[in-house]
Amino acid sequence: MAQVLEFKLPDLGEGLTEAEIVRWLVQVGDVVAVDQPVVEVETAKAMVEVPCPYGGVVTARFGEEGTELPVGAPLITVAVGAPASDGAAVPTEGSGNVLVGYGTSEAPARRRRVRPVQPPPATPATPATTATPATTAAPAVPAAVPDDVPAAGTHKAADSPVPVISPLVRRLARENGLDLRKLAGSGPEGLILRGDVEHALRAAAAPQPAPQPAPQPVLQPATQPALVSPATPTPAAAPAPGGSAPAPAASAHRIPLKGVRGAVADKLSRSRREIPDATCWVDADATELMRARAAMNAAGGSKIALIALLARICTAALARFPELNSTVDVAAREVVRFDHVHLGFAAQTERGLVVPVVRDAHALDAEGLNAEFARLTEAARDGHLTPGELTGGTFTLNNYGVFGVDGSTPIINHPEAAMLGVGRIVPKPWVHENELAVRQVVQLSLTFDHRVCDGGTAGGFLRYVADCVEQPAVLLRTL
């Protein structure tokens, strides 16, 4: 006799209390194996495929795609021991594993899959809007990952009525009441990209030109003055030449602070409330570092990214100044120094700002760091970072120079104690060996928790980093 078991949304780790259903991987009536992924959900930290610990026949699903469920809410029910449609028996055992993080057992090797296109939203849509860019474009937000690049490994379904792949694009349109069926996509084969939706929203929000008053007839002078009856209303005066009619009230869009954006907002607000931070900065001549990198890449093998060299410098600096590789235990009124360096790095993606973490960065050389940066960056682009890869950092490296800016005052990634910011490297006049020369100059900034150290320690850390940037041989002397 079949037994119906209920599988609830598990604890996905790191204090996450809810998740949004992105895509169902099974239908009612499907036979599922033990630990088979049944639904893809989006948390504030990552996209996660949730496996079911029971094997059997799916009898019910709870929640439509786009629905947000709290941890502990029912996901599906499975009839264990029920025969399949072909009469074959289905497994009755459960895995018994605890669902914390992103799976019930060792996850299989990730494979590229084609995302099926979701049906268009059933909610009433706004009047048809074309994807024509507005006359006045909104300020551009730099992004390390272009918004108009479809996710890797995805393709447009041939029979799709709405050519949209990304669930993020669908959610953006749904939250703003935009009918995707009215848009013309600019991607391959008419694929609707995030940029198409944003252009349409800006076009809809652009103020409409005020109606111009009808031209007044020019009266020819009469031989006799015209008589105006006291009962005849006097026409309103026309607008003065060069004047403008009052502009209509601009419409406003309300965007919920949830998902990645909500998590970032909460963390940054908490950092500002709890951490008494201070920032110091210095300009450094990065010419020799750039030459060293060029020489390493010319020697063959994998190309070393600049951020990998900067990460190697950071781990060496933290070994000399361990005060900055710490956190503050407020309840115990203690500073907790870590023996390991879990190095986070800020990455701007289509889902928003995320901070992947390189585990045990202090034990890796430049090539090992480079490989980890490449792997985590690819996972961030695809939205496949696990909660474990987004948490547990002890120090953060923020290379905002990729956005074309020179300097910044970073907000510390709570509960860490410091963050190193790196601006763009540009040719500038510089005094080199007592002569004026054009050198590759970068601005380095360090934001630190003033509870864990004073300015002397922070300045010493930053000066050591700058010395390694200017003379990479300094790093060799300390290894």
Secondary structure, DSSP 8 states (H G I E B T S, - for coil): --EEEEEE----STT--EEEEEEES--TT-EE-TTEEEEEEE-SS-EEEEEESB-EEEEEE-S-TT-EEETTSEEEEEEET---TTS------B------SS-SSS----------------S---S-------SS-------SS-TTS--TT----TT-SS----HHHHHHHHHTT--GGG----SGGG---HHHHHHHHHHHHS----------------SS-----TTS--------TT----------------HHHHHHHHHHHHHHHH--EEEEEEEEE-HHHHHHHHHHHHTSSS---HHHHHHHHHHHHHHH-GGGSEEEETTTTEEEE-SS--EEE-EEETTEEE--EETTGGG--HHHHHHHHHHHHHHHHHT---GGGSS--SEEEE-GGGGT-S-------TT-SEEEEE---EEEEEEETTEEEEEEEEEEEEEEETTT--HHHHHHHHHHHHHHHH-THHHHHT-
